[in-house]
Amino acid sequence: MPTPRTLNHTENIYLLGQLAVMLLSSFFSVSCCIGADEPEPHGAFMVTLLPRDLPVDQVEIHLFATGPFGGGGQGAQHQSGSHDFFIPEGTAKTLKAIICCPGYDIATISVPSVAASTHGALVTMKRLSMIRLSMIRLSMIRLSGQIASYKPGAEKDPVVCSDYVADWGMKFLGYSEGMVPTFKVAVVPLLPDGSFSAEIPDFSHVPYKSYSGTAADLQLFVRSKKSWNILLDLTPKSDGTPGERLKIKASYDNPTLFSIRRSH
């Protein structure tokens, strides 16, 4: 068996540079490094989320991979007690992810060539690729809502759930049909008079339209706190003409009026 050759300084810099070029991020700080001591199996990406006070139990990750199997979603496994998430490569050729945590900016990862990012001495020496993301905290704005003609039902302690609907995410992840990536940004109690008040991240200055020319919106539901079943679909009232979703703005009317689009 030939003796492994030790890479010189220039070769090490080149390999690390190749990895860095392939990890794209448009709106957040990304630094790429390699974990040398982790015992995790070969063939996985490790995504470490910062800052350290990030509530990782609230993190949602939407993944999409392509390969011989075509294209499909992948699962990210959280390592308990850490800020590390593992993404299995399998037979994937490309890998993309959208990461969301309430109160923080949306983060994205794009690996255009999984094979190229884990080849040669880089994998042999380091066992797995590691991506370190710094999640950017956004300012919060108040959304005070009022549901027109609301009558309390039998459900005890209903809640209003505000979801960020990333229409741009479909093109970013690389598919045209299927579920639109959606992330929970706030859950607050619904009062008996049909009013609610939530703090939501200010996404108004985040230019995600550059991905695909499509926008992102907020979608609101009344849900059962216990079962999480949807009870009511809410739609904003604007000049008497309801729309399906609430447009992202820097501020909202107090109160913002909603009507019931559909009962479940």
Summary of the structure (lengths in Angstrom):
residues: 264
radius of gyration: 21.7
end to end distance: 67.5
largest distance: 78.9
contacts: 751
relative contact order: 0.16
helix: 14%
strand: 42%
